[in-house]
Structure formats: structure tokens, C-alpha cells
Amino acid sequence: MNGLYWKHLDALLESAEIIIDRPKGSPHPRYTFMIYPLDYGYLQGTASSDGAEIDVWLGSLPDRKCDAILCTADTVKRDVEVKLLVGCTEVEKATILDFHNSSSLMSAILVRRTQAA
């Protein structure tokens, strides 16, 4: 049943360029104490719930497949978003999840793609 959801994410990835605007090791533009542990950017020409483009975390695996998403709730921005994890190892997924759960003002859950999807 949820296989169609992942296929739609695959289609979005195939039809849009990933733009990395916050490379690994760079500080957050407003919260400079937060350092991005992996490349972070967006899918050009897409739309997300916050009015910006769909957020993407880019891992070290050569396969550019979305095999997990992160659902975040941010009380400062007063929004909920879905972020795509593309080419991420299990360690990278855990690092990204920790990054988003490091503040009392934001939390996230990780949803993994199953083998069947």
C-alpha cells in the first residue's frame, strides 16, 4: 500500500535537481551553533508545506534513492515538514535524526522505506 508513496518520491527525485545550499560542516544561517553533519539542500522546482522547496539530506552512498523520510515538528516556525533522506547509510540516518532532535523546540521521527516498497 505505501509502495506508491515511495514511487512518487522516486519520481520527484528523478525529475528535479538536488541543490545543496548547506554543505556538510557549515553552520545554520540563523543558529550558527548548529553545524550540518551532512549535505543539506532541496529539490529545485518543488514545493513543501513551508512554502519553500522540498528539503533533502544527501548521504555518502552512490545510489541516489530515497529510502527514508524525516517528519519534523517545529514550534518556532510553527510547522510540520517532510525531509527526504537520499543515499544515506544507517549511521547517517541516525546522525540526521539526532540533529533534528537536539533542540527542545523541534522534534523528528524517521520513517524507513521497507524492502517491498
C-alpha positions in Angstrom: 0.0 0.0 0.0 2.7 2.6 0.9 4.8 1.5 -2.1 3.0 4.1 -4.3 4.1 6.9 -1.9 7.8 5.9 -2.3 7.3 5.6 -6.1 6.0 9.2 -6.1 9.1 10.3 -4.1 11.3 8.5 -6.6 9.5 10.4 -9.5 10.1 13.7 -7.7 13.8 12.9 -7.3 14.2 11.8 -10.9 12.6 15.0 -12.2 14.3 17.6 -10.0 17.9 18.6 -9.4 19.2 18.4 -5.8 20.7 21.7 -4.8 23.0 21.6 -1.8 22.9 25.1 -0.1 24.2 23.9 3.2 27.2 21.7 2.8 28.4 19.3 5.4 30.2 21.2 8.2 28.5 24.5 7.5 26.6 26.4 10.2 22.9 27.0 10.1 22.2 30.6 8.8 20.4 31.8 11.9 21.5 29.3 14.6 25.3 29.3 14.0 25.9 26.8 16.8 24.1 24.2 14.7 26.5 22.6 12.3 25.2 20.5 9.4 26.5 16.9 9.8 25.8 16.1 6.1 25.0 17.9 2.9 21.5 19.5 3.1 19.5 21.2 0.4 16.4 21.0 -1.6 14.7 19.7 -4.7 14.7 22.5 -7.2 11.3 23.4 -8.6 9.3 21.6 -6.0 7.1 22.8 -3.1 6.8 21.9 0.5 4.4 22.7 3.4 6.6 25.7 4.5 6.3 27.4 1.0 9.9 26.5 0.2 11.2 23.6 -1.9 11.3 20.0 -0.6 14.2 19.6 1.8 16.8 16.9 1.1 19.6 15.3 3.2 22.2 13.8 0.9 24.3 10.9 2.3 27.5 9.3 1.1 26.0 6.3 -0.8 26.3 6.5 -4.6 22.7 5.4 -5.0 20.5 8.5 -5.1 17.5 6.7 -3.8 15.1 8.0 -1.1 15.0 5.2 1.4 13.8 7.2 4.4 12.0 10.4 5.3 12.1 12.6 8.3 8.9 14.1 9.6 9.6 17.2 11.7 7.5 19.4 14.0 9.0 22.8 14.7 7.4 25.0 17.4 9.4 28.1 16.4 8.4 28.0 12.7 5.0 26.5 13.8 5.1 24.0 11.0 5.5 20.3 10.1 7.7 19.2 7.3 8.8 16.1 5.5 12.5 15.9 4.6 13.9 13.3 2.1 16.9 11.2 3.0 18.8 10.3 -0.1 21.7 7.9 -0.3 22.1 7.8 3.5 23.7 4.9 5.5 22.1 3.8 8.7 24.7 5.8 10.7 23.9 8.9 8.6 20.2 8.4 9.2 20.8 8.3 13.0 23.0 11.4 12.8 20.3 13.3 10.9 17.7 12.2 13.4 19.8 13.3 16.3 20.5 16.7 14.6 16.7 17.4 14.4 16.1 16.1 17.9 18.9 18.2 19.6 16.6 21.1 20.4 13.6 21.2 22.7 11.8 23.4 20.1 11.9 20.8 17.3 11.5 17.0 17.1 11.5 14.5 14.3 10.7 10.9 13.5 12.4 8.7 10.9 10.3 6.6 8.5 12.2 4.0 6.7 11.3 2.6 3.3 10.5 -1.1 3.5 12.1 -3.7 1.2 8.8 -4.3 -0.5 8.2 -0.6 -1.3 
